[in-house]
C-alpha cells in the first residue's frame, strides 16, 4: 500500500527562479491589462494622453497587487486564499467592465459573477491540493 508523505502547513520559501517567474508574470499581466484598459477607454477614438496614462496606471496597479497577493497568499488558509484571488479577479474584471460605459449595477453583477466563479475554482484547487 502506498503512503503519501505529510505536507507542511508552513509556506514554501520562494527561490530565485520562482521570484523571476512571478515578476515576469506580473509584468506580462500588467502590460496586457493596461493595454486592454486603454483600448476600452479609447473607444475607437484617437489615442490621447489620458488613455495612455489610464493604461499605465492600471497596469502598474494590477501588477503590484498580483505580486503582493502572490507573496502573501501561501501563508493564508485555503478559504482566505481562494477569497483573495476571487476578490482580485472580480475587482479587475469589474473595473474593465465599467470602462465600457455599462451601468454601475451591471458592472457589480458581472464582477460578482466572475468572482464567484473564481472562488469556486480556487477553493476546489486549494481544497484538493493542500499546498
Rosetta blueprint (number, residue, H / E / L):
1 X L
2 X L
3 X L
4 X L
5 X L
6 X L
7 X L
8 X L
9 X L
10 X L
11 X L
12 X L
13 X L
14 X L
15 X L
16 X H
17 X H
18 X H
19 X H
20 X H
21 X H
22 X H
23 X H
24 X H
25 X H
26 X H
27 X H
28 X H
29 X H
30 X H
31 X H
32 X H
33 X H
34 X H
35 X H
36 X H
37 X H
38 X H
39 X H
40 X H
41 X H
42 X H
43 X L
44 X L
45 X L
46 X L
47 X L
48 X L
49 X H
50 X H
51 X H
52 X H
53 X H
54 X H
55 X H
56 X H
57 X H
58 X H
59 X H
60 X H
61 X H
62 X H
63 X H
64 X H
65 X H
66 X H
67 X H
68 X H
69 X H
70 X H
71 X H
72 X H
73 X H
74 X H
75 X H
76 X L
77 X L
78 X H
79 X H
80 X H
81 X H
82 X H
83 X H
84 X H
85 X H
86 X H
87 X H
88 X H
89 X H
90 X H
91 X H
92 X H
93 X H
94 X H
95 X H
96 X H
97 X H
98 X H
99 X L
100 X L
101 X L
102 X L
103 X L
104 X H
105 X H
106 X H
107 X H
108 X H
109 X H
110 X H
111 X H
112 X H
113 X H
114 X H
115 X H
116 X H
117 X H
118 X H
119 X H
120 X H
121 X H
122 X H
123 X H
124 X H
125 X H
126 X H
127 X H
128 X H
129 X H
130 X L
131 X L
